[in-house]
Amino acid sequence: MKILSIYLLLAANVIMAGQALSTELPKPLVNTDWLADNLEHVSIIDVRSTGESFTSNPVFEKSNNSGVLKLIRVGGHIPGAHLVLYKHVRGNQIINGTKVKYVLPGKSAFEKLMQNAGIHQQSNIVVVTNAENDFDLTMATRMYWQIKYYGHENVSILNGGTAQWLVDGRDIVTNSENAIKGDWLAKMENTNLLASSEEVIAAIDNDSIQIVDVRPLGQYLGTYKSAKVEEKGHIPSAKSYPVDLVATRNTPVKFSSKSELTQLTKALSVDLHEDTITYCNSGHMASGAWFVFHEILGMNNIKLYDGSMHQWTAEKRPVVKMKLE
């Protein structure tokens, strides 16, 4: 009987190991083929600016020339996905006496957000957006960065998002149901991913740390500014790396290949081996460059300046205009 029990235990372990192997989460990106084969083994967080499209039907248009259906507007969602509105992803903090918006929420607030999305401690998380534009792309990377910051490593992004899912002809649903509350808790705060204003100041005159501004070139040069910031221009010594260059232009918006991203990064004089701080207006777009540098290209010691120009200009820090650095 003991021998039989041992054999049964070994067999069970082999089966469990095989299941774990078959559902191992590819990182940092998954495609629709993999996700379709593993829907039962993942938790999908669907991040959107508004919830209307989550329960509406997609819109396709037939080409007059080829007769091929073209996706005009994303509607519906991947079966099992749970909606998270982007306005709830970030929060406000008082930093050195200054109210800073659009930054990391507190640990308890983020835990509540994740639990309400049905996320558990052991969940394999796939972050999905509509992937209709650059903003969607960086909503995904921002959510991904926050999940990593709070210590959860089993997370990926669906490249091409719900748009790619629809273009590939996969089934969607339009029902809306509340997720069963999860038990997700932050494991730690990975402060190695986060830069403060003081660290940015120290980096300005430090040749071994590069500061990367990922906003459109006009905002970098100071020809115009976002309403989120108080002054035009960029942080002294910052290099320009417009994050809209890292992905395809048409829906579904997808990250460029690793080889193309490597070439782009070198072309824009960003050193692949140097410690780096990324920033934008409010820490949203900067997460896209952080994701490319750290997760796709494997660069080490990449930090995101969460307050970005919103905090920098509110603190009356120095800016540079009409200069490429």
Buried (B, 14 or more C-beta within 10 A) or exposed (E): EEEEEEEEEEEEEEEEEEEEEEBEBEEBBBBBEBBBEBBEBBBBBBBBBEEEBBBBEBEBEEEEEEEEEEBEBBBBBBBBBBBBBBEBBBBEBEBEEBEBBBBBBEBEEBBBBBBBBBBBEEBBBBBBBBBBBBBBBBBBBBBBBBBBBBEBEBBBBBBBBBBBBBBEEBEBBEEEEEBEEBEBBBEEEBEEBBBBBEBBBEBBEEEEBBBBBBBBEEBBBBEEBBEBBBBBBBBBBBBBBBBBBBBEEEBBBBBBEEEEBBEBBEEEEBBEEBBBBBBBBBBBBBBBBBBBBBBBBEBEBBBBBBBBBBBBBBBEBEBBEEEEB
